[in-house]
């Protein structure tokens, strides 16, 4: 496949890590029996993986059980670039598109670790085991997205 705009590619691992840390929402793409399905999700960062959570029931959970292969996208530093001509408008951004497989975590210890990673992405607090009661863990689906590959792109920002 020919890369269309190689000058936009993010190759620096630190810049990729910046996008992962700074983005607020991950869009998770799946393929179910009715076709493609995309949902926005909160996430946490692990070693070579991301953590997600949701209900154990519903379309997303059923789709992931049937096929754990996913695509994900996230972006940060988004801003409109205005121009005098409508076709001259553009956007500044830094983004990542990745592929991987989702694994549903089974043990309470795994679930708590995943939820701590999610909370660490959004807050500075420390969360003891009691912050994630057994009753809540039992009905919460915590997932690890094992990243197989990801690429980054930017426009309008210097590297």
C-alpha positions in Angstrom: 0.0 0.0 0.0 1.3 3.5 -0.9 1.5 5.9 1.9 -0.3 9.0 0.8 1.2 11.7 3.0 4.4 10.3 4.7 5.3 13.8 6.1 2.3 13.5 8.4 3.3 10.2 9.9 4.3 10.1 13.6 7.4 7.9 14.0 8.7 9.1 17.4 7.6 6.7 20.2 7.4 9.7 22.6 5.0 11.5 20.4 2.9 8.4 20.0 2.9 8.0 23.8 1.9 11.7 24.1 -1.2 11.1 21.9 -2.1 8.0 24.0 -1.8 10.0 27.2 -3.5 13.2 26.1 -6.5 11.8 24.1 -9.7 11.6 26.2 -11.9 9.2 24.1 -11.0 6.1 22.2 -13.3 5.0 19.4 -13.5 1.2 19.2 -14.4 -0.4 15.9 -15.8 -3.9 15.7 -17.5 -6.1 13.1 -20.7 -7.8 14.2 -23.3 -9.8 12.4 -25.0 -6.6 11.2 -21.8 -5.0 10.0 -19.4 -2.4 11.3 -20.0 -1.0 14.8 -18.1 1.9 16.4 -18.4 3.2 20.0 -16.6 5.9 22.0 -15.0 4.6 25.2 -12.9 5.7 28.1 -9.6 3.9 28.4 -6.5 3.3 30.4 -2.9 2.7 29.2 -0.9 -0.5 30.0 2.3 -2.1 28.6 1.5 -2.9 25.0 -2.2 -2.7 25.8 -5.1 -0.5 26.6 -7.9 -1.2 29.2 -11.6 -0.7 28.6 -14.7 -1.3 30.6 -18.4 -1.7 29.8 -21.5 -3.6 30.8 -21.2 -7.4 30.3 -24.5 -7.3 28.3 -25.5 -5.5 25.2 -24.5 -5.2 21.6 -20.8 -4.3 22.3 -20.3 -7.2 24.6 -22.0 -9.6 22.3 -20.0 -8.4 19.3 -16.7 -8.7 21.1 -17.5 -12.2 22.3 -18.2 -13.2 18.7 -15.1 -11.6 17.3 -12.4 -10.0 19.6 -10.6 -8.4 16.7 -10.9 -4.6 16.8 -9.7 -1.3 15.4 -9.3 1.8 17.5 -8.8 5.5 16.9 -8.1 8.4 19.2 -7.0 12.0 18.6 -5.8 15.1 20.5 -4.7 18.7 19.8 -7.6 19.2 17.4 -8.2 22.7 16.0 -9.8 24.2 12.9 -7.5 25.8 10.3 -9.5 28.5 8.6 -9.0 29.8 5.1 -10.5 32.4 2.8 -11.8 29.7 0.5 -14.1 26.9 1.8 -11.9 24.2 0.2 -8.9 25.6 2.0 -10.2 24.8 5.4 -8.4 22.0 7.2 -7.8 20.6 10.7 -4.8 20.4 13.0 -4.6 17.1 14.8 -2.5 14.3 16.2 -4.1 10.9 16.0 -3.5 7.1 16.3 -5.2 4.3 14.5 -4.5 0.8 15.8 -5.5 -2.8 15.6 -5.6 -5.6 18.2 -7.7 -8.1 20.1 -9.8 -7.7 23.1 -9.5 -10.1 26.1 -12.2 -10.1 28.8 -10.5 -10.1 32.2 -11.8 -12.7 34.5 -10.3 -12.4 38.0 -11.0 -9.6 40.4 -7.3 -8.7 40.6 -7.1 -8.3 36.8 -10.3 -6.3 36.7 -9.1 -4.0 39.5 -5.8 -3.5 37.7 -7.6 -2.6 34.5 -9.9 -0.1 36.3 -7.0 1.5 38.1 -5.3 2.0 34.7 -8.5 3.7 33.4 -8.8 5.9 36.5 -5.0 6.8 36.2 -5.6 8.1 32.7 -8.2 10.6 33.9 -7.2 11.3 37.5 -4.3 11.6 39.9 -5.9 9.6 42.7 -4.9 6.3 44.3 -7.6 3.7 44.4 -7.4 0.8 47.0 -9.3 -2.5 46.3 -12.3 -1.2 48.3 -12.8 1.5 45.7 -13.9 -1.3 43.3 -16.5 -3.3 45.3 -16.9 -7.0 44.5 -20.6 -6.4 43.7 -19.6 -3.8 41.0 -16.8 -5.9 39.6 -19.2 -8.8 39.2 -21.3 -6.9 36.7 -18.5 -4.9 35.0 -16.8 -6.2 31.9 -13.2 -5.1 32.1 -11.2 -5.7 29.0 -7.6 -5.6 27.9 -7.0 -4.5 24.3 -3.7 -6.2 23.2 -2.3 -3.9 20.6 -1.0 -5.7 17.5 -0.1 -2.5 15.6 -0.7 1.2 15.6 0.3 4.2 13.4 0.2 7.9 14.2 -0.4 10.9 12.1 -0.3 14.7 12.6 -1.2 17.7 10.6 -0.6 21.4 11.4 1.7 20.7 14.3 5.5 20.4 14.3 6.9 17.1 15.4 
